[in-house]
Every structure is written in structure tokens, then in C-alpha cells.
Amino acid sequence: MNFYINQSICIHTLRVGSVSNSSVLQIGSAGLIKPSSHLYNTGEFTEPAPEIEAKTSPGTKPNVPLVAPTPS
């Protein structure tokens, strides 16, 4: 049996709390979602990466640029 679904979706605001490895965010219907997760060591590293120094002095920028929240 085949089902045919027509959808019209209008999203004004979408807030995602967190996304981790192999996460799927689905909006609407899907026939089949096959999970797939691959982890490769393409650089042939043999030990963990060094820790990042924490910058706590005033006036320094964070390692990841942050965007100010927009009022809802």
C-alpha cells in the first residue's frame, strides 16, 4: 500500500535545545530515515588533542562567536 502525503508547513520560530552526533530533526513526514554515523581518523592521530587555555581576562573574545538573542 502506498501513501502520498502533501504538506504545507510554515515555521515562524524554531528553537533547538541541542543537537548531538547522529541526531535527526524531522519536520513533516518521511517514509524512511536510515541512521548513519561514521567516525574516521583521517589524520592518523595517536593521542588526544591538547586542552585549550581558558581566557578569563576581561575584554577577550570567546572561542566560539556568540550571537545576541533576539527578543520574541
N, CA, C and O of each residue as an XYZ file, in Angstrom:
288
protein
N       0.844     -1.166      0.000
C       0.000      0.000      0.000
C       0.897      1.239      0.000
O       1.852      1.313      0.774
N       0.600      2.193     -0.849
C       1.369      3.432     -0.937
C       0.546      4.585     -0.377
O      -0.652      4.698     -0.641
N       1.198      5.425      0.389
C       0.571      6.625      0.909
C       1.247      7.829      0.281
O       2.475      7.871      0.202
N       0.491      8.785     -0.157
C       1.029     10.022     -0.698
C       0.535     11.156      0.178
O      -0.669     11.351      0.338
N       1.475     11.904      0.746
C       1.125     12.963      1.688
C       1.618     14.290      1.129
O       2.797     14.432      0.803
N       0.729     15.248      1.020
C       1.093     16.612      0.644
C       1.007     17.464      1.900
O       0.005     17.433      2.614
N       2.076     18.234      2.167
C       2.108     19.050      3.370
C       2.501     20.473      3.025
O       3.244     20.722      2.075
N       1.993     21.384      3.806
C       2.409     22.777      3.763
C       2.718     23.181      5.196
O       1.827     23.219      6.045
N       3.988     23.484      5.462
C       4.421     23.779      6.826
C       4.999     25.185      6.865
O       5.865     25.529      6.061
N       4.524     25.988      7.793
C       5.034     27.350      7.983
C       5.578     27.444      9.402
O       4.827     27.308     10.368
N       6.880     27.676      9.529
C       7.516     27.740     10.835
C       7.967     29.176     11.077
O       8.786     29.716     10.333
N       7.424     29.784     12.120
C       7.815     31.152     12.449
C       9.033     31.173     13.368
O       9.920     32.010     13.204
N       9.077     30.267     14.325
C      10.204     30.187     15.250
C      10.497     28.724     15.530
O       9.591     27.935     15.798
N      11.770     28.373     15.464
C      12.180     27.010     15.772
C      13.358     27.092     16.726
O      14.404     27.641     16.379
N      13.198     26.555     17.911
C      14.280     26.550     18.890
C      14.708     25.110     19.115
O      13.887     24.248     19.428
N      15.986     24.860     18.956
C      16.539     23.526     19.156
C      17.432     23.582     20.382
O      18.391     24.353     20.422
N      17.118     22.760     21.389
C      17.884     22.755     22.632
C      19.296     22.251     22.433
O      20.246     22.866     22.921
N      19.452     21.150     21.730
C      20.781     20.617     21.478
C      20.721     19.644     20.313
O      19.681     19.053     20.022
N      21.850     19.496     19.661
C      21.994     18.535     18.579
C      23.286     17.779     18.836
O      24.347     18.382     18.992
N      23.194     16.468     18.878
C      24.380     15.659     19.126
C      24.666     14.795     17.902
O      23.943     14.854     16.908
N      25.709     14.008     17.982
C      26.064     13.147     16.860
C      24.901     12.237     16.499
O      24.225     11.698     17.375
N      24.679     12.072     15.221
C      23.627     11.203     14.678
C      22.229     11.656     15.070
O      21.323     10.825     15.129
N      22.020     12.924     15.338
C      20.688     13.428     15.639
C      19.912     13.662     14.351
O      20.491     13.953     13.304
N      18.600     13.531     14.443
C      17.722     13.782     13.307
C      16.662     14.765     13.745
O      15.943     14.520     14.713
N      16.560     15.874     13.040
C      15.495     16.849     13.280
C      14.524     16.710     12.123
O      14.854     17.039     10.984
N      13.337     16.226     12.413
C      12.364     15.960     11.363
C      11.193     16.897     11.505
O      10.624     17.046     12.586
N      10.834     17.532     10.400
C       9.650     18.376     10.344
C       8.807     17.816      9.201
O       9.234     17.825      8.046
N       7.629     17.338      9.519
C       6.783     16.748      8.496
C       6.919     15.237      8.497
O       7.306     14.638      9.500
N       6.598     14.629      7.369
C       6.601     13.175      7.254
C       7.757     12.709      6.397
O       8.209     13.418      5.497
N       8.224     11.526      6.683
C       9.268     10.899      5.872
C       8.958      9.417      5.804
O       8.507      8.826      6.786
N       9.195      8.823      4.663
C       8.926      7.405      4.516
C       9.886      6.573      5.335
O       9.468      5.638      6.018
N      11.166      6.899      5.278
C      12.155      6.093      5.972
C      13.393      6.943      6.212
O      13.902      7.579      5.289
N      13.874      6.955      7.438
C      15.119      7.643      7.772
C      16.086      6.589      8.266
O      15.839      5.936      9.279
N      17.173      6.424      7.563
C      18.182      5.447      7.963
C      19.285      6.155      8.735
O      19.973      7.004      8.169
N      19.475      5.831     10.019
C      20.548      6.473     10.781
C      21.911      6.019     10.288
O      22.112      4.856      9.936
N      22.837      6.961     10.271
C      24.192      6.645      9.828
C      25.166      7.537     10.568
O      25.026      8.760     10.556
N      26.139      6.941     11.204
C      27.152      7.694     11.931
C      28.509      7.078     11.651
O      28.702      5.874     11.820
N      29.446      7.908     11.224
C      30.783      7.423     10.893
C      31.820      8.311     11.577
O      31.693      9.535     11.572
N      32.817      7.710     12.149
C      33.894      8.434     12.796
C      35.202      7.944     12.185
O      35.549      6.768     12.289
N      35.917      8.858     11.549
C      37.155      8.493     10.872
C      38.333      9.259     11.474
O      38.187     10.416     11.867
N      39.478      8.626     11.544
C      40.709      9.267     11.978
C      41.560      9.476     10.726
O      42.523      8.749     10.482
N      41.182     10.491      9.937
C      41.860     10.709      8.657
C      43.266     11.259      8.831
O      44.084     11.145      7.918
N      43.566     11.852      9.978
C      44.904     12.388     10.205
C      45.834     11.397     10.871
O      46.995     11.715     11.129
N      45.343     10.194     11.156
C      46.108      9.141     11.814
C      46.700      9.614     13.138
O      47.863      9.350     13.443
N      45.872     10.324     13.927
C      46.313     10.812     15.231
C      46.381      9.642     16.202
O      45.586      8.707     16.110
N      47.336      9.696     17.136
C      47.518      8.599     18.088
C      47.279      9.016     19.527
O      47.269      8.166     20.418
N      47.083     10.318     19.780
C      46.841     10.775     21.148
C      45.808     11.895     21.121
O      45.574     12.490     20.070
N      45.179     12.194     22.276
C      44.153     13.239     22.311
C      44.727     14.619     21.982
O      45.922     14.867     22.147
N      43.857     15.502     21.518
C      44.251     16.876     21.215
C      44.566     17.610     22.518
O      43.997     17.277     23.557
N      45.469     18.609     22.485
C      45.778     19.360     23.712
C      44.589     20.199     24.164
O      43.767     20.617     23.350
N      44.508     20.437     25.449
C      43.432     21.249     26.015
C      43.607     22.710     25.602
O      44.727     23.184     25.413
N      42.486     23.412     25.466
C      42.507     24.833     25.122
C      42.666     25.638     26.399
O      42.023     25.344     27.407
N      43.521     26.656     26.360
C      43.694     27.521     27.526
C      42.452     28.380     27.704
O      41.964     28.981     26.747
N      41.943     28.437     28.927
C      40.761     29.250     29.213
C      41.166     30.711     29.295
O      42.092     31.064     30.026
N      40.469     31.569     28.540
C      40.727     33.009     28.580
C      39.680     33.640     29.486
O      38.505     33.723     29.131
N      40.114     34.078     30.647
C      39.168     34.649     31.605
C      39.384     36.138     31.831
O      38.636     36.758     32.587
N      40.394     36.727     31.190
C      40.631     38.155     31.399
C      39.569     38.971     30.676
O      39.087     38.563     29.620
N      39.201     40.122     31.237
C      38.156     40.941     30.615
C      38.599     41.452     29.247
O      39.769     41.759     29.022
N      37.623     41.534     28.341
C      37.899     42.067     27.005
C      38.322     41.029     25.988
O      38.527     41.371     24.824
N      38.460     39.778     26.383
C      38.824     38.750     25.414
C      37.569     38.166     24.783
O      36.506     38.150     25.404
N      37.691     37.691     23.559
C      36.564     37.113     22.847
C      36.503     35.609     23.137
O      37.537     34.975     23.349
N      35.298     35.041     23.146
C      35.185     33.592     23.353
C      35.707     32.826     22.141
O      35.834     33.388     21.054
N      36.008     31.537     22.332
C      36.493     30.712     21.236
C      35.447     30.539     20.146
O      35.793     30.404     18.972
N      34.167     30.542     20.521
C      33.075     30.431     19.564
C      32.328     31.758     19.570
O      31.881     32.195     20.630
N      32.177     32.418     18.415
C      31.461     33.691     18.411
C      29.998     33.484     18.796
O      29.333     32.590     18.273
N      29.512     34.302     19.698
C      28.144     34.185     20.179
C      27.298     35.301     19.597
O      27.762     36.430     19.435
N      26.058     34.977     19.286
C      25.119     35.955     18.735
C      24.128     36.341     19.824
O      23.618     35.481     20.542
N      23.858     37.625     19.942
C      22.914     38.087     20.963
C      21.519     37.533     20.664
O      21.114     37.487     19.503
N      20.782     37.115     21.693
C      19.438     36.572     21.460
C      18.502     37.647     20.930
O      18.621     38.821     21.282
N      17.582     37.238     20.090
C      16.582     38.188     19.560
C      15.336     38.094     20.407
O      14.929     37.000     20.796
N      14.720     39.238     20.701
C      13.513     39.212     21.528
C      12.368     38.514     20.765
O      12.217     38.674     19.554
N      11.579     37.746     21.508
C      10.478     37.029     20.843
C       9.141     37.688     21.102
O       8.114     37.213     20.618
